[in-house]
Amino acid sequence: MTQDDDKPDNAPHGNTVYHRLLDEIRQGRLLPGDRLREAELADRLGVSRTPIREAIRQLEADGLVAHVPRIGASIRRLDYPEVMELYEMRAVLEGTAARMAARAASDLEIDELIALNETLSRARTGPEAAHLNRIFHANLLDSAKNRYLARSVASLQKALLILGPTMLSDDTRAKAADSEHRRILDALKARDEAGAELAMRDHIEASQRLRIRALRDRERGQYET
């Protein structure tokens, strides 16, 4: 009997393992360049190799994993042009979502976004802020009421996971993001479609500038060592 044949009936399936690995990428526990060894992951997660293999295939389809010759499956590294392209598309898609939300969101949905941002502004830790920030952007996207746009944003957000944890753990960035969110919310309340799109684009571009700076600092540190 093989290891795969011997797995218990209650072992997590590939989709469950896939989401666990996604969370590890999001939290920075799996970093660009890290190898995904089936046996090691199976042992650590307490599953057989079959769901591990399925999860790696899903991550590869998402563009998060690549097969490197003589190394095997590894978390992809994004080069500078790819990072720029991702943020450019994020500005386009989420800017469009903000424009649509200004037109389609109910007053209740806008009030909920305002309350959520108030909670976000009081977050005490980086992970808590990151979690609330994801909910804020997801709720705003939902309020745009366009399923095709939502699917496009979801696909893009998976690619962005390779960049690692949010920059909101930095106090300066957290305060700036709160101010940027408030500009977006003011435009939503005013039903100002153009203003909402512009505010969201400015918000994404501010995040992009900080991310690029962090990536360059990391590369410089690697070069110096």
C-alpha positions, 0 to 999 in steps of 0.5 A, spaced: 500 500 500 502 506 498 503 512 502 497 516 498 493 509 499 494 509 506 491 516 508 485 517 512 478 518 510 478 525 514 485 527 510 484 534 507 483 534 500 487 538 495 482 544 495 483 545 503 491 544 502 491 549 497 488 554 501 492 553 507 498 554 502 495 560 500 495 563 507 502 561 508 504 565 502 500 571 504 503 571 511 510 571 508 511 564 511 512 561 504 517 566 500 519 567 493 524 562 491 522 557 496 521 550 494 515 546 495 517 539 496 511 534 496 514 529 502 516 535 506 509 539 506 505 532 506 509 531 513 508 538 516 501 539 514 499 531 516 496 529 509 498 525 504 502 527 497 496 527 493 492 533 496 499 536 496 500 535 488 493 537 487 494 544 491 501 545 487 497 544 480 492 549 483 498 554 485 501 553 478 495 555 474 494 561 479 501 563 476 504 563 484 508 557 482 513 555 477 517 548 476 525 550 476 529 545 472 533 541 477 530 544 483 522 542 482 516 546 484 518 553 487 514 560 489 515 564 483 519 570 483 516 577 480 521 581 476 520 589 476 516 589 470 511 584 473 510 588 479 509 594 475 504 591 471 500 588 476 499 594 480 497 598 474 492 593 473 490 593 480 489 601 479 485 600 473 480 594 476 479 597 483 479 604 480 473 601 476 470 598 482 470 604 486 467 608 480 461 603 480 460 603 487 459 610 487 453 609 483 451 602 485 452 601 492 446 602 497 447 607 503 447 601 508 453 598 504 457 605 504 455 606 512 458 599 513 464 601 509 465 607 513 464 603 520 469 598 517 474 603 516 473 606 523 475 599 526 481 598 521 484 605 523 484 602 530 487 596 529 493 594 533 497 589 529 499 588 522 496 582 521 489 585 524 490 591 519 491 586 513 485 582 515 481 588 515 484 592 509 482 585 505 475 585 508 474 593 506 477 592 499 472 586 498 466 589 501 467 595 496 468 590 490 462 587 492 458 594 492 460 595 485 455 589 483 459 586 477 461 579 477 466 579 472 470 585 475 470 581 481 473 575 478 478 579 475 480 582 481 480 576 485 485 573 479 490 579 480 490 579 488 492 572 488 498 574 483 499 579 488 500 574 494 507 573 491 509 580 494 508 578 501 505 581 507 501 588 506 505 594 508 500 596 513 504 594 519 508 600 518 505 606 522 506 611 517 503 607 511 497 605 516 495 612 517 496 614 510 492 608 508 486 611 513 486 618 510 486 615 503 480 610 504 476 616 507 477 620 501 474 614 497 469 614 502 467 621 501 466 620 494 462 614 495 457 618 499 457 624 494 456 619 489 462 622 485 464 616 480 470 620 477 472 622 484 471 615 487 475 612 481 481 617 482 481 616 490 482 609 489 487 610 483 491 614 488 490 609 494 493 603 489 499 608 486 501 610 493 501 602 495 505 601 489 510 606 490 512 603 497 512 596 495 517 598 489 521 602 495 521 595 499 523 591 493 529 595 491 531 595 499 531 588 499 535 587 493 540 592 495 541 588 502 542 582 498 547 585 493 551 588 499 551 581 503 
